[in-house]
C-alpha cells in the first residue's frame, strides 16, 4: 500500500497527488490538518530520514515560532513534540512505499522510487 502524508492545500502535496494519479498508483492520503501525526509515527520516520530533512525550517510556520520553540527542535524528542503540535513544520509530502520513506516531491524522485519497486 502507498501512503501519502501532508496537507491537502499544500502545492507540493497537490503535485505529488497528480503525479501518483497520472501514473496510476493508488494511495491513501493522510491529511496532517485533520489527523496530526503521532510521536510514534514521527519517531519511525526519523529512523530512515534525518531530522533536518523532515523538519521544514523554511516555511512560515517555523518563522512564526518563538526562539524557545525553535530551540526545542534541536533534539529529536523536542522536534517530535513540536511537529505533533505544529504539523505544518513537517516537510511535505511524505510518501511511504515498500517500507521506504520519501520526503518532498520531484517527478524524478518518485519515478526512481517506483521503478525500483
Residue pairs with C-beta under 8 A, 6 or more apart in sequence:
1 27
1 28
2 20
2 25
2 26
2 27
2 28
2 95
2 96
2 97
3 27
3 28
3 29
3 30
3 95
3 96
3 97
4 13
4 16
4 17
4 20
4 27
4 28
4 29
4 30
4 93
4 94
4 95
4 96
5 29
5 30
5 32
5 37
5 90
5 92
5 93
5 94
5 95
5 96
6 12
6 13
6 16
6 29
6 30
6 31
6 32
6 92
6 93
6 94
7 13
7 31
7 32
7 33
7 87
7 88
7 92
8 29
8 31
8 33
10 92
10 93
12 92
12 93
12 104
12 105
13 92
13 93
13 105
15 105
16 93
16 95
16 105
16 110
17 27
17 29
19 105
19 107
19 110
20 27
20 110
23 110
23 111
23 114
25 114
32 87
32 88
32 90
32 92
33 87
36 84
36 87
37 83
37 84
37 87
37 90
38 84
39 80
39 81
39 84
42 54
42 80
42 83
42 84
42 90
43 76
43 80
45 54
45 94
45 101
46 54
46 76
46 80
48 100
48 101
49 101
49 103
51 73
51 76
51 79
53 91
53 103
53 104
54 79
54 83
54 90
54 91
54 94
54 103
55 62
55 73
55 79
55 82
55 83
55 89
55 90
55 91
56 62
56 88
56 89
56 90
56 91
56 92
57 73
57 89
59 88
59 89
60 88
61 86
61 88
61 89
62 70
62 89
65 82
65 86
65 89
69 82
71 78
72 78
72 79
72 81
72 82
73 79
73 82
73 89
82 89
83 89
83 90
91 103
91 104
92 104
93 103
93 104
93 105
94 101
94 102
94 103
95 101
95 102
95 105
95 110
95 113
97 113
97 114
97 117
98 117
100 113
102 109
102 110
102 113
